[in-house]
Amino acid sequence: MKLILALATLCAGLTLMSLFVGSGNVALRETIWAYFGAGDPLVVLVMQELRLPRAALALLIGAALGFAGAAMQGFLRNPLADPGIVGTSAFAALGAVIALQTGIVALFPMALPLMALGGALISVLALLALAGRGARTTTLILSGVALSSAAAALVSLVLNLSPNPFAANEITFWMMGSLADRSFRHVSVALPILLLGAMLIWRSRKGLDALSFGEETALSMGVNVRRLRLQLILGTACLSGAATAVAGMIGFVGLVIPHLLRRVTGGMPSRLLLPAALGSGALILAADIAVRIILPGRDLKLGVLTALLGTPVFLHMVWKSRGRDT
């Protein structure tokens, strides 16, 4: 409980900080009044329509990735599992790439997140069709890896054959992940899917604890493993797919934070869900603040920074795991 309270306080503090950090020399008092609709109309527009949804999305997307990562690590009984393992993120990226390449985004900007969500849905249907009903965990993992590889190959094909260098450049930058220029329309698109995914995983938390002892033990405890597996896959797909749809590819967050917090929460997956969500939300908020401070005129991408931070931590985790295996 103390850990959850501390992480929630950290998220609240970083959210407030995110609201006041950005380009432009706007006085603190003017910024505060702008959030209440008073003052310069341009400042009010920037604060209410850009910074506020950006902070909200940072918290939501970070929480979604952490929640899904904790669920996947418990489901697979692997501390190095990632929510992208089911292939949803890769197919969401493919949907967004198609939207950018075809030029639909120029006519209807919200086509990008909507087509990304469509790609995520296709990946879930393909995963269930490929793995079959009652598929074992190993089959689901292999199916997810195969779908991720297929989506990555198709994205590369689109980039390779793109006749428009500007579209290819736009795709490359989107793939890096960012929360810049997001609005409340993006929040409204992602929020219902995120809530659905979180609900599916939260309802599975007791079964997830039982599954941590093995499938046979979970079955002996009366857990419907087939239904539990389906709920966890769908929940993870909703969370990672919606996050990718509105922010692009943001890696390592759903892997590193749940892994680090497991030492504090203990072995039960259900105890890790909320701390992982809050910790990942805090990390995305902090990283999004950092990209606005480090290179304010160069548009450093959020996904680039999280990869730079996450890669050495991940390598350290692998090294320590190797040490335990020998």
Secondary structure, 3 states (H helix, E strand, C coil): CHHHHHHHHHHHHHHHHHHHCCCCCCCHHHHHHHHCCCCCHHHHHHHHHHHHHHHHHHHHHHHHHHHHHHHHHHHHCCCCCCHHHHCHHHHHHHHHHHHHHHCHHHHCCCHHHHHHHHHHHHHHHHHHHHHCCCCCHHHHHHHHHHHHHHHHHHHHHHHHHCCCHHHHHHHHHHHCCCCCCCCHHHHHHHHHHHHHHHHHHHHCHHHHHHHCCCHHHHHHCCCCHHHHHHHHHHHHHHHHHHHHHHHCCCCCHHHHHHHHHHHHHCCCHHHHHHHHHHHHHHHHHHHHHHHHHHCCCCCCCHHHHHHHHHHHHHHHHHHHHHHHHC
